[in-house]
Amino acid sequence: MRTSIIPDFTCSRVRENVANAVPSSHRPLSDESGYTFRMRSRVRENVAAMILPGFWRGLLLALLLGSTAHAQPGVREIHAPLTITNPGSYKLVRNISHGVTPVVVAANDVTIDLNGFRLGSAGFFPPYGPAILQQPGFRNLTIRNGSLFSADSHGLQAPGRGTVVESVNVSGCPRTAILAGDDARIVGAVIMSNAVSVSAAIVQAGAGSQLEQLVMIGNTITTGAVVSVGPSSILRDVALHNNQITGASGQGIRAGAGTILERITVQGHQAPAGSFTGIQSLGGDGLTLASVAVFSNTAQQIAYGIDLAGGANVRGVLSGRNTSTSANPGIGILTRGPARLTAVLATRNTGNEGVGWRAEAGGRGVAVIGAANSHFGFHAISGAALDACLAATNGWRGFNLAANNRVENSLAADNGEEGGFRTTGNGNVIAENHAVRNARGFVINGSQNLAHGNSASANTSANYVVGGGNNVGAISIKPGYLFNSTNPWTNFDL
């Protein structure tokens, strides 16, 4: 509670006179309601007018009246810094900048309408607190329609469950711009020009949260994520543009298991001294990506467009121009578990291993294109299954297969010096594919690989190169238009 600079005996005498002048049947039950409140405000205004003119009178009135969140029934006005201890609706009526924390929420079920104004913490003597701070143990805080800033802390720190943020801009924060607990909902926010100097996230929400129509642009963070959400969350219509990681590593979006990402863009990020991943799962299965574009991101160390730790469903996704500027990988999509990719384009990824899709442990791809990457269109380490895929104009190899992978009904065209399809390990199956205009068509190294029903033509140095210990169907060399073969295992050298 603020201390009035009007002598207490003056206010007491005035209150006593007013009370005596009003019939007892009309007197309010509470000293804070109705007639008494209006009379108290008028008396304070008159006292201020008598003792201070001009600017100082306005300042005194703000101190005397602003901390009382009371206006019309149902909505209480915020004129000055305030601690909210009762549920209900509150509304800002002017810009407020305060040296500590302008608004502290210590109640459940509070709605604050910023009413188009700016609320923030700043001043001459740091440290400052968040623009809005929800005390631990409370829930269901709603903030809408305005701007938040802090010179030394968060824009909004609301760790409780059920936080809602609607149509709010947050800028100028050196810590997490929006920090929300589980079941948060952030809609229509613009987060820009924050410089987060700790290892955290610029926007962070807990499990079961929903982020929609969110724009993140021109922010910097030392290490951590631009956006981080807990398991079973939903992100839709989210755009991340031109944010920067200044430390060792960072991510555009870091998502917990079971999260759904739809209509997402992660573009133009830089990590000039470290590594960057556009979208990274935090482990577990069930991640879904649909209509997602991750492109034109650059890192001095490792650059991954999408890094999926567990099972995932990926459909209608572009990951391209993810670039490592040093001797490190630049990979469009990295899957470490049994992900399923459908209708995906991974292109122009560059590094000392520039790869469209690297499948490390299982994974199934249908109608996936790996094109114009500096090294491989596809690098299947173990257990991947690729069907109806295209590898084109990659610098080294179209399909690079280590062990126990299967590729069928696919095309490798115009790939570089090491071939369209190449096995480097054992137990791979290459069936019913075509290789055209590569340096070499099929290069079968390792042992116990099976190649059958394939065709190759117009490859520069050789259509087939087969090492010992492999199982390769008979190769029919330029059989002509009258050939007749009933052997289903035949490979064709055209």
C-alpha positions as CSV (number, residue, x, y, z in Angstrom):
1,M,0.0,0.0,0.0
2,R,1.3,3.5,-0.9
3,T,1.7,6.1,1.9
4,S,-0.2,9.3,1.3
5,I,1.8,12.5,1.7
6,I,-1.4,14.3,2.9
7,P,-1.3,14.5,6.7
8,D,-3.4,11.8,8.2
9,F,-5.3,14.1,10.5
10,T,-6.5,16.1,7.5
11,C,-7.9,13.1,5.7
12,S,-9.4,11.8,8.9
13,R,-11.1,15.1,9.6
14,V,-12.5,15.3,6.1
15,R,-13.8,11.7,6.2
16,E,-15.5,12.4,9.5
17,N,-17.2,15.5,8.2
18,V,-18.4,13.7,5.1
19,A,-19.7,10.8,7.0
20,N,-21.6,13.0,9.4
21,A,-23.2,14.9,6.5
22,V,-24.6,11.8,4.9
23,P,-27.7,10.1,6.4
24,S,-26.8,6.7,7.9
25,S,-29.3,4.9,5.7
26,H,-27.3,6.1,2.6
27,R,-23.8,5.4,3.9
28,P,-21.8,2.7,2.2
29,L,-21.1,-0.6,3.9
30,S,-17.5,-0.5,2.7
31,D,-15.1,2.4,3.0
32,E,-13.8,1.5,-0.5
33,S,-17.1,1.6,-2.4
34,G,-19.5,4.0,-4.0
35,Y,-20.1,7.5,-2.5
36,T,-17.2,7.4,0.0
37,F,-14.7,6.5,-2.6
38,R,-15.8,9.3,-4.9
39,M,-15.7,11.8,-2.1
40,R,-12.3,10.7,-0.9
41,S,-11.0,11.1,-4.5
42,R,-12.5,14.6,-4.7
43,V,-11.0,15.7,-1.4
44,R,-7.6,14.4,-2.4
45,E,-7.9,16.3,-5.7
46,N,-8.8,19.5,-3.9
47,V,-6.0,19.1,-1.4
48,A,-3.5,18.6,-4.2
49,A,-4.8,21.6,-6.1
50,M,-4.2,23.8,-3.0
51,I,-0.7,22.7,-2.3
52,L,0.9,21.9,-5.7
53,P,0.3,23.4,-9.1
54,G,0.9,22.0,-12.6
55,F,3.1,19.0,-13.2
56,W,3.7,18.2,-9.5
57,R,-0.1,18.2,-9.0
58,G,-0.5,15.6,-11.7
59,L,2.3,13.5,-10.2
60,L,0.7,13.6,-6.8
61,L,-2.7,12.6,-8.1
62,A,-1.1,9.6,-9.9
63,L,0.5,8.5,-6.6
64,L,-2.7,9.1,-4.6
65,L,-5.3,7.7,-7.0
66,G,-3.4,5.4,-9.5
67,S,-2.7,2.6,-7.2
68,T,-6.4,2.0,-6.6
69,A,-7.6,-0.4,-9.2
70,H,-11.2,0.8,-9.3
71,A,-13.3,2.4,-12.0
72,Q,-16.5,1.1,-13.3
73,P,-18.3,-2.0,-12.1
74,G,-16.5,-5.2,-13.4
75,V,-13.4,-3.4,-14.7
76,R,-10.9,-1.7,-12.5
77,E,-8.5,0.8,-13.9
78,I,-4.7,0.7,-13.5
79,H,-3.2,4.2,-13.3
80,A,0.0,3.3,-11.6
81,P,2.1,0.3,-10.3
82,L,-0.2,-2.2,-8.6
83,T,-0.3,-5.5,-6.8
84,I,-3.5,-7.3,-7.7
85,T,-4.8,-9.5,-4.9
86,N,-8.4,-10.1,-6.1
87,P,-9.7,-11.9,-9.2
88,G,-11.4,-9.9,-11.9
89,S,-10.8,-7.6,-14.9
90,Y,-8.3,-4.7,-14.9
91,K,-7.5,-2.1,-17.6
92,L,-4.5,0.1,-18.2
93,V,-5.5,3.7,-18.8
94,R,-2.0,5.1,-19.6
95,N,1.6,4.0,-20.4
96,I,3.4,2.9,-17.2
97,S,7.1,2.5,-16.8
98,H,8.3,1.7,-13.3
99,G,11.7,0.9,-11.8
100,V,10.8,-2.4,-10.2
101,T,7.7,-4.4,-11.3
102,P,4.7,-2.4,-12.5
103,V,2.1,-5.1,-12.0
104,V,2.3,-8.0,-9.6
105,V,-0.5,-10.6,-9.8
106,A,-1.2,-12.5,-6.6
107,A,-4.7,-13.9,-7.4
108,N,-6.3,-16.5,-9.7
109,D,-8.5,-15.6,-12.6
110,V,-7.2,-12.2,-13.5
111,T,-7.6,-10.5,-16.8
112,I,-5.5,-7.4,-17.7
113,D,-6.4,-5.4,-20.8
114,L,-3.4,-3.3,-21.7
115,N,-5.8,-1.2,-23.7
116,G,-3.2,-0.3,-26.4
117,F,-0.7,1.1,-23.9
118,R,2.9,0.1,-23.0
119,L,3.7,-1.4,-19.6
120,G,7.3,-2.0,-18.6
121,S,10.1,-1.8,-16.0
122,A,12.8,0.6,-16.5
123,G,14.6,3.4,-14.7
124,F,17.9,4.8,-13.5
125,F,18.8,2.1,-10.9
126,P,18.6,-1.5,-12.0
127,P,17.9,-4.3,-11.4
128,Y,14.3,-4.1,-12.6
129,G,11.6,-6.8,-12.5
130,P,9.3,-8.2,-15.1
131,A,6.7,-5.9,-16.6
132,I,4.1,-8.3,-15.2
133,L,4.9,-10.9,-12.6
134,Q,2.5,-13.6,-11.5
135,Q,3.4,-14.9,-8.1
136,P,3.9,-18.7,-7.7
137,G,0.8,-20.8,-7.0
138,F,-1.7,-18.7,-9.0
139,R,-3.3,-19.6,-12.3
140,N,-5.5,-18.3,-15.2
141,L,-3.9,-15.0,-16.0
142,T,-5.0,-13.3,-19.2
143,I,-3.0,-10.4,-20.8
144,R,-4.2,-8.8,-24.0
145,N,-4.0,-5.8,-26.4
146,G,-0.8,-3.8,-25.7
147,S,2.9,-3.8,-25.3
148,L,5.3,-5.1,-22.6
149,F,9.0,-4.3,-22.1
150,S,11.7,-4.7,-19.4
151,A,15.2,-3.3,-19.2
152,D,16.5,-6.0,-17.0
153,S,14.0,-8.9,-16.9
154,H,11.0,-10.7,-18.5
155,G,8.1,-9.0,-20.3
156,L,5.7,-11.5,-18.8
157,Q,6.6,-14.0,-16.1
158,A,3.6,-16.2,-15.5
159,P,4.6,-19.7,-14.3
160,G,1.1,-20.7,-13.3
161,R,-1.2,-22.9,-15.4
162,G,-3.6,-21.5,-17.9
163,T,-2.0,-18.2,-18.9
164,V,-3.5,-16.5,-22.0
165,V,-1.6,-13.9,-24.0
166,E,-3.6,-12.2,-26.9
167,S,-2.4,-9.5,-29.3
168,V,0.6,-8.4,-27.2
169,N,3.9,-7.1,-28.4
170,V,7.0,-7.7,-26.3
171,S,10.4,-6.0,-26.9
172,G,13.6,-4.9,-25.2
173,C,13.8,-7.8,-22.7
174,P,17.2,-9.3,-21.7
175,R,15.4,-12.4,-20.2
176,T,12.6,-14.6,-21.6
177,A,10.1,-12.3,-23.2
178,I,7.1,-14.5,-22.3
179,L,7.5,-17.2,-19.7
180,A,4.3,-19.2,-19.3
181,G,3.4,-22.5,-17.5
182,D,1.4,-25.5,-18.6
183,D,-1.7,-25.1,-20.8
184,A,-0.8,-21.6,-21.9
185,R,-2.3,-20.0,-25.0
186,I,-0.3,-17.3,-26.9
187,V,-2.1,-15.8,-29.9
188,G,-1.4,-12.9,-32.2
189,A,1.8,-11.9,-30.4
190,V,4.8,-10.1,-31.9
191,I,8.1,-10.7,-30.2
192,M,10.9,-8.5,-31.5
193,S,14.2,-6.9,-30.6
194,N,14.8,-8.8,-27.4
195,A,18.4,-9.5,-26.5
196,V,18.2,-12.5,-24.1
197,S,21.6,-12.8,-22.4
198,V,21.0,-16.1,-20.5
199,S,20.6,-19.7,-21.6
200,A,16.8,-20.1,-21.9
201,A,14.2,-19.3,-24.5
202,I,12.8,-16.0,-25.8
203,V,9.2,-17.5,-25.6
204,Q,8.8,-20.5,-23.3
205,A,5.5,-22.3,-22.5
206,G,4.9,-25.6,-20.7
207,A,3.1,-28.8,-21.6
208,G,-0.2,-28.7,-23.4
209,S,0.3,-25.1,-24.6
210,Q,-1.0,-23.6,-27.8
211,L,0.9,-20.9,-29.8
212,E,-0.9,-19.4,-32.9
213,Q,-0.2,-16.4,-35.2
214,L,3.1,-15.7,-33.4
215,V,5.8,-13.6,-35.1
216,M,9.4,-13.7,-33.7
217,I,11.8,-11.3,-35.5
218,G,15.1,-9.7,-34.9
219,N,15.8,-11.2,-31.4
220,T,19.1,-12.5,-30.1
221,I,19.8,-15.1,-27.5
222,T,23.1,-16.4,-26.1
223,T,22.2,-20.1,-26.0
224,G,18.8,-21.8,-26.1
225,A,15.7,-21.6,-28.2
226,V,13.7,-18.8,-29.9
227,V,10.6,-20.7,-28.9
228,S,10.4,-23.7,-26.5
229,V,7.2,-25.7,-25.7
230,G,6.6,-28.7,-23.5
231,P,5.1,-32.0,-24.6
232,S,1.7,-32.3,-26.3
233,S,1.6,-28.6,-27.4
234,I,0.3,-27.1,-30.7
235,L,2.0,-24.5,-32.8
236,R,0.2,-23.1,-35.8
237,D,0.9,-20.1,-38.1
238,V,4.2,-19.3,-36.4
239,A,6.9,-17.3,-38.2
240,L,10.5,-17.0,-36.9
241,H,12.7,-14.6,-39.0
242,N,16.2,-13.3,-38.7
243,N,16.9,-14.1,-35.1
244,Q,20.5,-14.7,-33.9
245,I,22.3,-17.1,-31.6
246,T,25.4,-15.5,-30.1
247,G,26.7,-18.4,-28.1
248,A,27.6,-22.0,-28.6
249,S,24.3,-23.4,-29.8
250,G,20.6,-22.7,-30.2
251,Q,17.4,-23.7,-31.9
252,G,14.5,-21.9,-33.6
253,I,11.8,-24.2,-32.1
254,R,12.4,-26.7,-29.4
255,A,9.4,-29.0,-28.9
256,G,8.4,-31.7,-26.5
257,A,7.0,-35.2,-27.5
258,G,3.6,-35.3,-29.1
259,T,3.7,-31.6,-30.3
260,I,2.0,-30.6,-33.5
261,L,3.6,-28.0,-35.7
262,E,1.6,-26.7,-38.7
263,R,2.3,-23.8,-41.0
264,I,5.6,-22.9,-39.5
265,T,8.5,-20.8,-41.0
266,V,12.0,-20.7,-39.6
267,Q,14.1,-18.5,-41.8
268,G,17.2,-16.4,-41.9
269,H,18.8,-17.3,-38.5
270,Q,22.5,-17.0,-37.8
271,A,24.8,-18.5,-35.3
272,P,28.1,-16.8,-36.1
273,A,30.1,-18.6,-33.3
274,G,28.1,-21.8,-32.8
275,S,25.5,-24.3,-34.0
276,F,21.9,-23.9,-35.0
277,T,18.9,-26.2,-35.5
278,G,15.7,-24.9,-37.0
279,I,13.3,-27.3,-35.3
280,Q,14.4,-29.8,-32.6
281,S,12.4,-32.4,-30.8
282,L,13.2,-32.9,-27.1
283,G,12.8,-36.7,-27.3
284,G,9.9,-39.1,-27.3
285,D,7.6,-40.0,-30.1
286,G,4.5,-38.4,-31.7
287,L,5.9,-35.2,-33.1
288,T,3.9,-34.0,-36.2
289,L,5.2,-31.5,-38.8
290,A,2.9,-30.3,-41.6
291,S,3.4,-27.4,-44.0
292,V,6.7,-26.4,-42.4
293,A,9.5,-24.5,-44.1
294,V,13.0,-24.2,-42.6
295,F,15.5,-22.4,-44.8
296,S,18.4,-20.0,-45.2
297,N,19.8,-20.6,-41.8
298,T,23.6,-20.3,-41.2
299,A,25.9,-21.5,-38.5
300,Q,29.6,-21.4,-38.0
301,Q,29.5,-24.9,-36.5
302,I,26.7,-27.5,-37.2
303,A,23.6,-26.4,-39.1
304,Y,20.5,-28.7,-39.0
305,G,17.2,-27.7,-40.5
306,I,15.1,-30.3,-38.6
307,D,16.4,-32.7,-35.9
308,L,14.0,-35.3,-34.7
309,A,15.0,-37.5,-31.8
310,G,12.1,-40.1,-31.8
311,G,9.2,-41.2,-34.0
312,A,7.7,-38.4,-36.0
313,N,5.2,-37.8,-38.9
314,V,6.6,-35.2,-41.4
315,R,4.4,-34.2,-44.3
316,G,4.7,-31.3,-46.8
317,V,8.0,-29.9,-45.4
318,L,10.8,-27.9,-47.0
319,S,14.2,-27.8,-45.4
320,G,16.8,-26.0,-47.5
321,R,19.9,-23.8,-47.5
322,N,20.9,-24.7,-44.0
323,T,24.6,-24.0,-44.1
324,S,27.7,-24.7,-42.0
325,T,30.4,-22.2,-42.7
326,S,33.2,-24.5,-41.3
327,A,34.1,-28.1,-41.5
328,N,30.8,-29.3,-40.0
329,P,27.6,-30.9,-41.2
330,G,24.9,-28.9,-42.9
331,I,21.8,-31.2,-42.9
332,G,18.3,-30.5,-44.0
333,I,16.5,-33.2,-42.0
334,L,18.1,-35.5,-39.4
335,T,16.0,-38.3,-38.0
336,R,17.3,-40.4,-35.1
337,G,14.3,-42.7,-34.8
338,P,11.4,-44.2,-36.8
339,A,10.2,-41.1,-38.4
340,R,7.9,-41.1,-41.5
341,L,8.5,-38.5,-44.2
342,T,6.0,-37.9,-47.0
343,A,6.1,-35.2,-49.7
344,V,9.3,-33.6,-48.4
345,L,11.9,-31.4,-50.1
346,A,15.4,-31.2,-48.7
347,T,17.6,-29.0,-50.9
348,R,20.8,-26.9,-51.0
349,N,22.1,-27.9,-47.6
350,T,25.8,-27.3,-47.3
351,G,28.7,-28.3,-45.1
352,N,31.5,-30.8,-44.9
353,E,28.6,-33.2,-45.0
354,G,25.8,-31.4,-46.9
355,V,22.9,-33.8,-46.8
356,G,19.2,-33.6,-47.7
357,W,17.9,-36.3,-45.3
358,R,20.1,-38.3,-42.9
359,A,18.3,-41.2,-41.4
360,E,20.3,-42.7,-38.5
361,A,17.9,-45.3,-37.0
362,G,15.0,-46.5,-39.1
363,G,12.7,-44.1,-40.8
364,R,10.4,-44.4,-43.9
365,G,10.3,-41.9,-46.7
366,V,7.7,-41.7,-49.5
367,A,8.0,-39.1,-52.3
368,V,11.0,-37.4,-50.7
369,I,13.3,-35.2,-52.8
370,G,16.9,-34.6,-51.9
371,A,18.3,-32.2,-54.4
372,A,21.3,-29.9,-54.9
373,N,22.9,-30.7,-51.6
374,S,26.7,-30.3,-51.4
375,H,27.2,-34.1,-50.7
376,F,24.3,-36.5,-50.5
377,G,20.6,-36.4,-51.3
378,F,20.0,-39.2,-48.8
379,H,22.3,-40.7,-46.2
380,A,20.7,-43.8,-44.7
381,I,22.7,-45.1,-41.8
382,S,20.6,-48.1,-40.6
383,G,17.2,-49.5,-41.2
384,A,15.7,-46.8,-43.5
385,A,13.1,-47.6,-46.2
386,L,12.8,-45.2,-49.1
387,D,10.1,-45.5,-51.8
388,A,9.4,-43.3,-54.8
389,C,12.1,-40.8,-53.8
390,L,14.3,-38.6,-56.0
391,A,18.0,-37.6,-55.6
392,A,19.1,-35.1,-58.1
393,T,22.1,-32.8,-58.7
394,N,23.8,-33.6,-55.4
395,G,27.5,-33.0,-55.2
396,W,28.7,-36.5,-54.4
397,R,26.0,-39.2,-54.2
398,G,22.3,-39.4,-54.7
399,F,21.6,-42.3,-52.2
400,N,24.4,-43.2,-49.8
401,L,23.5,-46.4,-47.9
402,A,25.4,-47.8,-44.9
403,A,23.7,-50.9,-43.5
404,N,20.3,-52.7,-43.7
405,N,18.5,-50.0,-45.7
406,R,16.0,-50.5,-48.6
407,V,15.5,-48.2,-51.6
408,E,12.9,-49.0,-54.3
409,N,11.1,-47.3,-57.1
410,S,13.4,-44.3,-56.8
411,L,15.4,-42.2,-59.2
412,A,18.9,-40.8,-59.0
413,A,19.8,-38.2,-61.6
414,D,22.7,-35.8,-62.3
415,N,24.5,-36.5,-59.1
416,G,28.3,-36.0,-58.8
417,E,31.5,-37.9,-58.7
418,E,30.5,-40.9,-56.5
419,G,27.3,-42.2,-58.1
420,G,23.5,-42.3,-58.0
421,F,23.2,-45.3,-55.7
422,R,26.1,-46.4,-53.5
423,T,26.3,-48.9,-50.7
424,T,29.2,-48.6,-48.1
425,G,28.1,-51.4,-45.7
426,N,26.2,-54.6,-45.6
427,G,22.6,-55.9,-46.0
428,N,21.1,-53.2,-48.2
429,V,18.4,-53.8,-50.7
430,I,18.3,-51.8,-53.9
431,A,15.3,-52.7,-56.1
432,E,13.4,-51.4,-59.1
433,N,15.3,-48.1,-59.3
434,H,16.8,-46.0,-62.1
435,A,20.1,-44.1,-62.3
436,V,20.7,-41.6,-65.1
437,R,23.4,-39.1,-66.0
438,N,25.3,-39.6,-62.7
439,A,29.1,-40.0,-62.6
440,R,28.3,-43.7,-61.9
441,G,25.0,-45.3,-61.7
442,F,25.1,-48.1,-59.1
443,V,28.2,-48.7,-56.9
444,I,27.7,-51.8,-54.8
445,N,30.4,-52.0,-52.1
446,G,30.4,-53.8,-48.8
447,S,28.9,-57.3,-48.8
448,Q,25.6,-59.2,-48.7
449,N,23.8,-56.3,-50.5
450,L,21.0,-57.2,-52.9
451,A,20.4,-55.3,-56.1
452,H,17.7,-56.4,-58.6
453,G,15.3,-55.0,-61.1
454,N,17.2,-51.8,-61.6
455,S,18.1,-49.8,-64.7
456,A,20.9,-47.4,-65.5
457,S,21.7,-45.2,-68.5
458,A,23.9,-42.4,-69.6
459,N,26.1,-42.4,-66.5
460,T,29.5,-40.9,-67.2
461,S,32.0,-43.6,-66.2
462,A,29.9,-46.7,-65.5
463,N,26.4,-47.8,-65.1
464,Y,27.2,-50.6,-62.6
465,V,30.3,-51.1,-60.3
466,V,29.8,-54.3,-58.2
467,G,32.2,-55.5,-55.5
468,G,32.6,-59.1,-54.4
469,G,30.4,-60.8,-51.9
470,N,27.2,-59.0,-53.1
471,N,24.0,-60.4,-54.6
472,V,23.2,-58.7,-57.9
473,G,20.7,-59.9,-60.5
474,A,22.0,-60.6,-63.9
475,I,23.0,-57.3,-65.8
476,S,21.5,-57.2,-69.3
477,I,23.7,-54.8,-71.3
478,K,21.9,-52.8,-74.0
479,P,19.4,-55.6,-74.9
480,G,17.7,-53.7,-77.7
481,Y,14.1,-53.5,-78.5
482,L,13.5,-57.2,-79.1
483,F,14.9,-58.5,-75.8
484,N,12.9,-61.1,-74.0
485,S,13.7,-62.0,-70.4
486,T,11.5,-63.9,-67.8
487,N,14.0,-63.3,-65.0
488,P,12.5,-60.8,-62.6
489,W,15.8,-60.1,-61.0
490,T,17.5,-58.7,-64.1
491,N,19.2,-55.4,-63.9
492,F,19.5,-53.4,-67.2
493,D,22.6,-51.5,-68.4
494,L,21.1,-49.2,-71.0
